Amino acid sequence: MINLKKLATLSFGVAFLYSAEISVFDAGNLDSKNPYGLTDSEKVLLKNKQNVENLSRNMGDVESSLSGAQERIEGLQSIMDGINERISRLEKRINDLEAQALNKEDSLKNKLETLKKYSEETRAIQEINNKKITKTLKDLGTLIDKSNAAKEELKSTKNKSEESNKQVSADFTRQKIQDVAADAKKLFDEGKLDKAKDRYEFLITKGHKPAAANFYLGEISYKQKAYNNAIKYYQQSITLYDKADYIPKLLYHTAISFDKINDTQSANRFYKALKLGYPESKEAKASPDR
């Protein structure tokens, strides 16, 4: 801002330079642009007038500055209001989170209490179970001891029986051929196939009714599902003698054995031979028509 004293001095200088052109009729006119011929009182009035004008101008500047400041203040106030609103929302969120945390804490406490109670109940049950298990293990140990003793006794008895059977098996070669044949049939009927097989093989070596011996060896293989061996024995039997009363069964089991090894063509030939040769037999009636 320009100094008022300097401004006044400059104004007086300008007025002096142009004084030759100013009319004498404007002397003492305070409203003149450049007043002159003023009395002391008029000079004081002029000065006061000029001060008032300067003050008016300064007041205008101040008011303009105040207006700008007011706008800035209002802008800042708007910003502050926005910040306060955000703070208010944050404080509410914080309060909500604190409330949720308290609720969760209560929930966690309840869950923890429930887990503690469940753990105590489980521990009590486990203690009861441990006692039962201990007792069961003790009883089981006793049973195992008894079982081991029984196994040892059984093993001993079995060994004695096997020794006895070995002696009997070894002794059958010393028996009469007719007795061996009778024992072989009895063992076959009782399902003791391996022992029967030993005797029938022995009978073949002695030439005692080899056709029948081969038939029963075929039956043993058939029952043991050794179908290829069964077919071999059946073929040998019927080659040696084809008038025996067991021939229908031989033909029937031969056909089934071929079916079992997926030789359907051979099986069909034996079914057909059975139906043609022994049409009234139960084996022929049980055979498929194909």
KAJOSUL-V441344 format. One record per pair of residues at least 4 apart in sequence whose ideal C-beta (glycine too) atoms are under 7 Angstrom apart, sorted by the first residue. I is the first residue (numbers start at 1). J is the second residue. D is the distance in whole Angstrom. If there is no record, write none. Layout:
i=<I & I>
j=<J & J>
d=<D & D>
//
This chain:
i=<2 & 2 & 3 & 4 & 4 & 5 & 6 & 7 & 8 & 9 & 10 & 11 & 12 & 13 & 14 & 15 & 15 & 15 & 18 & 18 & 19 & 22 & 22 & 22 & 26 & 27 & 27 & 28 & 28 & 28 & 28 & 29 & 30 & 30 & 30 & 30 & 30 & 35 & 38 & 38 & 38 & 39 & 40 & 41 & 42 & 43 & 44 & 45 & 46 & 47 & 48 & 49 & 50 & 51 & 52 & 53 & 54 & 55 & 56 & 57 & 58 & 59 & 60 & 61 & 62 & 63 & 64 & 65 & 66 & 67 & 68 & 69 & 70 & 71 & 72 & 73 & 74 & 75 & 76 & 77 & 78 & 79 & 80 & 81 & 82 & 83 & 84 & 85 & 86 & 87 & 88 & 89 & 90 & 91 & 92 & 93 & 94 & 95 & 96 & 97 & 98 & 99 & 100 & 101 & 102 & 103 & 104 & 105 & 106 & 107 & 108 & 109 & 110 & 111 & 112 & 113 & 114 & 115 & 116 & 117 & 118 & 119 & 120 & 121 & 122 & 123 & 124 & 125 & 126 & 127 & 128 & 129 & 130 & 131 & 132 & 133 & 134 & 135 & 136 & 137 & 138 & 139 & 140 & 141 & 142 & 143 & 144 & 145 & 146 & 147 & 148 & 149 & 150 & 151 & 152 & 153 & 154 & 155 & 156 & 157 & 158 & 159 & 160 & 161 & 162 & 163 & 164 & 165 & 166 & 167 & 168 & 169 & 169 & 171 & 172 & 172 & 172 & 173 & 175 & 175 & 177 & 177 & 177 & 178 & 179 & 180 & 180 & 180 & 180 & 181 & 181 & 181 & 181 & 182 & 183 & 183 & 184 & 184 & 184 & 184 & 184 & 185 & 186 & 187 & 187 & 187 & 187 & 188 & 188 & 188 & 192 & 193 & 193 & 193 & 193 & 194 & 195 & 196 & 196 & 197 & 197 & 197 & 198 & 199 & 200 & 200 & 200 & 200 & 201 & 202 & 203 & 203 & 203 & 204 & 204 & 204 & 209 & 210 & 210 & 211 & 211 & 211 & 211 & 211 & 212 & 212 & 213 & 214 & 214 & 214 & 214 & 214 & 215 & 215 & 215 & 215 & 215 & 216 & 217 & 217 & 218 & 218 & 218 & 218 & 218 & 219 & 220 & 221 & 221 & 221 & 221 & 222 & 222 & 222 & 226 & 227 & 227 & 227 & 227 & 228 & 228 & 229 & 230 & 230 & 230 & 231 & 231 & 231 & 231 & 232 & 233 & 234 & 234 & 234 & 234 & 235 & 236 & 237 & 238 & 238 & 238 & 242 & 246 & 247 & 248 & 248 & 248 & 248 & 248 & 248 & 249 & 249 & 250 & 251 & 251 & 251 & 251 & 251 & 252 & 252 & 252 & 252 & 253 & 254 & 254 & 255 & 255 & 255 & 255 & 255 & 255 & 256 & 257 & 258 & 258 & 258 & 258 & 259 & 259 & 263 & 264 & 265 & 266 & 267 & 268 & 268 & 269 & 270 & 271 & 271 & 271 & 272 & 273 & 274 & 274 & 274 & 274 & 275 & 275 & 275 & 278 & 279 & 282 & 283>
j=<6 & 7 & 7 & 8 & 54 & 9 & 10 & 11 & 12 & 13 & 14 & 15 & 16 & 17 & 18 & 19 & 34 & 36 & 22 & 34 & 36 & 26 & 34 & 36 & 32 & 36 & 37 & 37 & 38 & 39 & 42 & 35 & 35 & 42 & 45 & 46 & 49 & 46 & 42 & 43 & 46 & 43 & 44 & 45 & 46 & 47 & 48 & 49 & 50 & 51 & 52 & 53 & 54 & 55 & 56 & 57 & 58 & 59 & 60 & 61 & 62 & 63 & 64 & 65 & 66 & 67 & 68 & 69 & 70 & 71 & 72 & 73 & 74 & 75 & 76 & 77 & 78 & 79 & 80 & 81 & 82 & 83 & 84 & 85 & 86 & 87 & 88 & 89 & 90 & 91 & 92 & 93 & 94 & 95 & 96 & 97 & 98 & 99 & 100 & 101 & 102 & 103 & 104 & 105 & 106 & 107 & 108 & 109 & 110 & 111 & 112 & 113 & 114 & 115 & 116 & 117 & 118 & 119 & 120 & 121 & 122 & 123 & 124 & 125 & 126 & 127 & 128 & 129 & 130 & 131 & 132 & 133 & 134 & 135 & 136 & 137 & 138 & 139 & 140 & 141 & 142 & 143 & 144 & 145 & 146 & 147 & 148 & 149 & 150 & 151 & 152 & 153 & 154 & 155 & 156 & 157 & 158 & 159 & 160 & 161 & 162 & 163 & 164 & 165 & 166 & 167 & 168 & 169 & 170 & 171 & 172 & 195 & 198 & 175 & 180 & 183 & 199 & 202 & 179 & 180 & 181 & 206 & 208 & 182 & 183 & 184 & 199 & 202 & 203 & 185 & 203 & 208 & 209 & 186 & 187 & 199 & 188 & 196 & 199 & 200 & 203 & 189 & 190 & 192 & 195 & 196 & 199 & 193 & 196 & 216 & 196 & 197 & 220 & 223 & 224 & 198 & 199 & 200 & 220 & 201 & 217 & 220 & 202 & 203 & 204 & 213 & 216 & 217 & 205 & 206 & 208 & 209 & 213 & 210 & 213 & 214 & 213 & 214 & 240 & 215 & 237 & 240 & 241 & 244 & 216 & 244 & 217 & 218 & 233 & 236 & 237 & 240 & 219 & 234 & 237 & 246 & 250 & 220 & 221 & 233 & 222 & 230 & 233 & 234 & 237 & 223 & 224 & 226 & 229 & 230 & 233 & 230 & 253 & 257 & 230 & 231 & 257 & 260 & 261 & 232 & 261 & 233 & 234 & 253 & 257 & 235 & 254 & 257 & 258 & 236 & 237 & 238 & 250 & 253 & 254 & 239 & 240 & 250 & 242 & 247 & 250 & 247 & 250 & 251 & 252 & 274 & 278 & 281 & 283 & 284 & 253 & 283 & 254 & 255 & 270 & 273 & 274 & 283 & 256 & 274 & 283 & 287 & 257 & 258 & 270 & 259 & 267 & 270 & 271 & 274 & 287 & 260 & 261 & 263 & 266 & 267 & 270 & 264 & 267 & 267 & 268 & 269 & 270 & 271 & 272 & 290 & 273 & 274 & 275 & 287 & 288 & 276 & 277 & 278 & 283 & 284 & 287 & 279 & 284 & 287 & 284 & 284 & 286 & 287>
d=<7 & 6 & 7 & 6 & 6 & 7 & 6 & 6 & 7 & 7 & 7 & 6 & 6 & 7 & 7 & 7 & 4 & 7 & 7 & 6 & 6 & 6 & 7 & 6 & 5 & 6 & 3 & 5 & 6 & 7 & 6 & 6 & 6 & 6 & 6 & 5 & 6 & 6 & 4 & 5 & 6 & 7 & 7 & 6 & 6 & 6 & 6 & 6 & 6 & 6 & 6 & 6 & 6 & 6 & 6 & 6 & 6 & 6 & 7 & 7 & 6 & 6 & 6 & 6 & 6 & 6 & 7 & 6 & 6 & 7 & 6 & 6 & 6 & 6 & 6 & 6 & 6 & 7 & 6 & 6 & 7 & 6 & 6 & 6 & 7 & 6 & 6 & 6 & 6 & 6 & 6 & 6 & 6 & 6 & 6 & 6 & 6 & 6 & 6 & 6 & 6 & 6 & 6 & 6 & 6 & 6 & 6 & 6 & 6 & 6 & 6 & 6 & 6 & 6 & 6 & 6 & 6 & 6 & 6 & 6 & 6 & 6 & 6 & 6 & 6 & 6 & 7 & 6 & 6 & 7 & 7 & 6 & 6 & 6 & 6 & 6 & 6 & 6 & 6 & 6 & 7 & 6 & 6 & 7 & 6 & 6 & 6 & 6 & 6 & 6 & 6 & 6 & 6 & 6 & 6 & 6 & 6 & 6 & 6 & 6 & 6 & 6 & 6 & 6 & 6 & 7 & 6 & 6 & 6 & 6 & 7 & 7 & 7 & 7 & 6 & 6 & 6 & 6 & 4 & 5 & 6 & 6 & 5 & 6 & 6 & 6 & 5 & 6 & 6 & 7 & 6 & 6 & 7 & 6 & 6 & 6 & 6 & 5 & 4 & 5 & 7 & 6 & 6 & 4 & 5 & 4 & 7 & 7 & 4 & 6 & 6 & 6 & 5 & 6 & 7 & 7 & 7 & 6 & 6 & 6 & 6 & 5 & 6 & 6 & 7 & 4 & 5 & 5 & 7 & 7 & 4 & 7 & 5 & 5 & 5 & 7 & 6 & 6 & 6 & 7 & 5 & 4 & 4 & 7 & 6 & 7 & 6 & 6 & 5 & 4 & 4 & 7 & 7 & 7 & 4 & 6 & 6 & 6 & 7 & 4 & 6 & 5 & 3 & 4 & 6 & 6 & 6 & 4 & 4 & 4 & 6 & 4 & 5 & 6 & 6 & 6 & 4 & 5 & 5 & 7 & 6 & 6 & 6 & 7 & 5 & 6 & 6 & 5 & 7 & 7 & 6 & 6 & 5 & 7 & 5 & 6 & 7 & 6 & 5 & 7 & 6 & 6 & 6 & 6 & 6 & 6 & 4 & 4 & 4 & 7 & 6 & 6 & 6 & 7 & 5 & 6 & 4 & 7 & 7 & 6 & 4 & 7 & 6 & 7 & 5 & 7 & 5 & 4 & 5 & 7 & 7 & 6 & 7 & 4 & 4 & 4 & 7 & 6 & 4 & 6 & 6 & 7 & 7 & 6 & 6 & 6 & 6 & 6 & 6 & 4 & 6 & 6 & 6 & 6 & 6 & 5 & 6 & 6 & 5 & 6 & 5 & 5 & 6 & 7>
//
